Amino acid sequence: MNVVLVLVVVVGSCVCGVLPQPTPTTHYPQVTQGNHTQHVAINDKEMKFQPDVVTPETAVKKNTRMHGDKSENVKANNHIRRDSRVSQRLQYILKETEAKILEMNKRHPNRGKLKTLPGLERLKQEEMSRINATSSPHTEDCVFVCPDAESLAPCTCDPCTHNINCSFIASFEQLYNIFHSTDFPNPRFNQFLLVGSFRTDHRATSATSGTFLAQTFGNISFTSIWVEEVSQLTVVESGAFDGSEETLKKINFRWNSALTSFPFEEIAKMTELDLLEVRFSNLTAVPTLPHNMRLTRLYLLDNPLMTTMPRMAFAQLPNLLILDLGFNSFKIIEEDSLYFSSQNVLVFLDHNFINTIHYNAFSRFQPVGLDVSSNNLIELEQQVFQPILDHIIAQQYDSYIDASDNPLQCGAQEWLTQNPSYLSHIFLSDSPCMKLT
């Protein structure tokens, strides 16, 4: 029986993106200067941090960049069974896998090859078809009543998207004062946006200038809170999201490089929270997450100081689907540290310094897929990896283990190389001492 090892390699620095969810049109916030109100064209910046905005033209550009310079050697049929037994949930997981791979290679273009899933082309075709089907002209009348523009300034309110953009504030104290001194005719909004460092001409100097304050939003609630590239941000206080406990679905904190403290305990109060992301910060340890029935996606990647993962950290997340701990600094994965109450978790541990995984790290349910690429593993221990492969095969999951770019010793994986069914669900580097065909 012939077994083909799939290896996808792309050479060079390729800036790629993942197609976001479309909405019919893009609205620019208004900024009042003197007696003139102008629409500020910040679309490039918004597109980076607001994944719910896209037009067919930008989608085509992203797709062109994605496929322009790539050289692929993909035998998809070896890794993907195209049959009716693949559930919608697993297709969703597959897309999340691809999104993660593309995002991390965009952030780290010089760290090696750009990998793609075997289903990349199919997923992109599906995405383009969906965009074309939903790109009808915007017909909403935008009757939402925003606060008085002068009182809200320098924040802006968009009556069509129901978003508040505070990317031009000078400090967290100013942000707090705006929400506690402005009259809001409507207390519920879709998205809060804060992107970019504070204005240098009004830089805050008080002791709390780097602290996202408790009860910042007063009685105002949001469905999504997005804070990105705020270089002054060091601490998010407990209670910072008060008012949105029953509405908040997404929390995205990205590329706030000085952030060291985040109130993870707050998710116990958030009854609708689906996604939590704290990436490219200075967190030092994985938190023990409290119980949350709704949370499905947890992204704690790209925290270079994160070295510690406590036992049972994720045990109280019964519906978790995506756990991303890539690009951190873990060396040892201890017993029970990846104890899951969910049977459908896709786990990313890539680009760490992992040399040891305890045989009972996955001490309850095995993951549906695992990425341990670019670590320091010298052996794929049978006690650790065989149960995962058996689970993937038994459930006919559309997934795999990626163990490429590890210094694996020759001859240490005989249990794996002697089983063709295992080899069709694992990626390994094509090293001189690992001949698998």
Salt bridges, closest charged atoms under 4 A:
GLU72 OE2 - LYS70 NZ 2.96
ASP83 OD2 - ARG85 NH2 2.97
GLU96 OE2 - ARG297 NH1 3.83
GLU98 OE2 - LYS124 NZ 2.73
GLU103 OE2 - ARG279 NH1 3.28
GLU121 OE2 - HIS67 ND1 3.22
GLU126 OE1 - LYS95 NZ 3.84
GLU126 OE2 - ARG122 NH1 3.41
GLU127 OE2 - ARG130 NH2 2.61
GLU140 OE1 - HIS138 NE2 3.79
ASP201 OD2 - HIS202 ND1 3.15
GLU229 OE1 - LYS48 NZ 3.08
ASP242 OD1 - LYS269 NZ 3.33
GLU266 OE1 - LYS269 NZ 3.14
GLU272 OE2 - ARG294 NH2 3.90
ASP274 OD2 - ARG297 NH2 2.32
GLU277 OE2 - ARG254 NE 2.98
GLU277 OE2 - ARG279 NE 2.56
ASP302 OD2 - HIS108 NE2 2.93
GLU335 OE1 - ARG311 NH2 3.49
GLU335 OE1 - HIS358 NE2 3.91
ASP350 OD1 - LYS100 NZ 2.37
ASP350 OD2 - HIS351 ND1 2.94
ASP402 OD2 - LYS115 NZ 2.63
ASP405 OD2 - LYS113 NZ 2.79
